[in-house]
């Protein structure tokens, strides 16, 4: 379970002295962090800016568990790096001021500790500052379970969807 963040830069290319412009998109930064650091991010005040920056956009007013509306809002509301720089910068300052306070949110399994989170936030802030006009894209890879004893789950991002359970039975229905 992790968070992928990618910054993209849109630009145009012309092969005919500017008569025709072809839109292009270039990845300028990419990083990944474990969801185990989500609680630390919430306490510091940067969870939304990292995991769900679209929720900081004007007009976001979607009730919990309305996943389709939330997805649609995220797709329709592009977030630019410049929109979240001040939040990430403030969060980094808070993280650095009191390491002991935030180390108590280290994951017991070692996957997600203060030192790694601090480096992640510093590196991300540097990229945001370097590419303030870039487009921020966040893909959250987290699974949801139904709560049954079979531990059925679904996990997905923009490019894939994964299903699993303790015992999965695939049934093909012929019509």
N, C-alpha and C positions, 0 to 999 in steps of 0.2 A: 504494500500500500504506500503510494508515494504521490508527490506533486511534481509535475514537469512544468517548467516555466520557459517560454521561448519568446525572444524579442525579434520582431521582423521589421524590415525596412522596405517600403514600397518605392519603386522608381520606374522610370520609363526608358526604353531603348528605342533608338531610331536607326534604321539602316538605309534611309533615303533622305538624309539631310533635314530631318525634322518634319517631313510631310506626313509620316505615319508614326505614331508613338505606340509602342507595345508595352503594356504594363507588366512589370516583373516584381517578384517578392523575394527578398534575400533574408536568410536567417543570420542575425548578427550576434546572438547570444543564446545559450541554452544551458539549463541547469536542472537538477533534480534533488529533492529532499524527502525524507521519510515523513509520513503522517504522524509519527510518534512525537514530532516537535510542534504539532498543532496547538496543544495546550499551552506550551511556553509562548507561542506566538500570540495566543489570545490574551494571556496575562500581560504581555508587553504592549498589546494594542495594535498589532500589525497582521493579525490573522486574515482579515478581509483583504487587505492590500496585497497579501501574498497568495492566498488560496482562492479568493473570490472577489477580485477587484471590481467587477461589474456592480457589486452591491453598493459601491461607493458612488455610483453614477446618480445624477439627478433623475428622479422619476422611479427609482426602484422601490416598489411597494408590493411585494409578492408574499403571500402567506406561506408559512412553512409547509413542506411536503407537496407543494404544487410544482413538481419537477419540470413538467413540460413548459409552463409559463416562465419558470426561472431559466431554463435552457434557451428558450426563445429570446428572452431579454438579454442574456449573455451574448447570443449570436448577433443580435441587432445593435448592441452598444459597445463599440470598440473602445478599449482603454488604451490611452497613450502613456508611455513611460513618465512623461512630465506630470501626469495627474496623480501619481502615487509617490513621487520622489520625497516630498516633505514628510509623509507618513512613515516611510521606511527609514528616513534619516532620523526622525524622532525616536523610532523604535530601537534603532542601533545605539543611539545615545543612552537610552534607558537600559538596554542590555549591558552596556559597558560600565554603567555606574554601580551596579550591584550584582556581580557575578554569583556570589553566594546565594542570593535570593532566587536566582533563576536556575542554578544547578539542581535545586530540589525537584525540578521538573524533568530532569534527565530520565530517559527511559531505563527501567531496570534491566532490560535485556541488552543494553549498550547500543541499540539502534536508535540514535537520536539523543545527542548530548549537547550541552551548552556550548562547548568549544567549537563543535562542528556547525552549530546553528549560527554562532557569531560570525564565523568565516563565510558561511553561506550568505548571510545578510550583507556583510561588507562587500562581497564579490558582486552580489546582485545590485546593490546601490551604485557601485562603480559602473556597472553596465547601464543602468538607468540614466546616470549622469552623462555617460559617453554618448548614448543614443536617446535623447529626450523625446524625439519625435517618432520613435519606434512604436510598433503595435505590440501590446502585451497579450500573450496567449497562455492560459493556464489549463492544464489537463490534470484532473484529479483522478487517480486510480485508487478507488476505494470500493470495497465490496459491501453489499447489503445482504443480510440473511433474513429469511422469513420467520425464523424462530422455531421451526419444526425440529424433531429429533434427527432428521436426515441432514441437517445443517446445509440446506440448499442456499446457494449464494449466486449473485450476479455481480460482475465487475465490468466496467467499461470506460472507455475514453472516446475520443473523436474517431479513432482509427480501428477500434476493435471492440468486441464484446466477448466476455468469457463467462461461462456457466460452470458450476461445479456443485457437488454434494458428496456425502459419504458414499451413497449408492445412487448413481444416476441411471435412469432408465429412459432410453430414447424410443419413442414410439412413432412409427410412420403411419399416417392415416391415408388409406387409398380412397379416392372418390370416384 
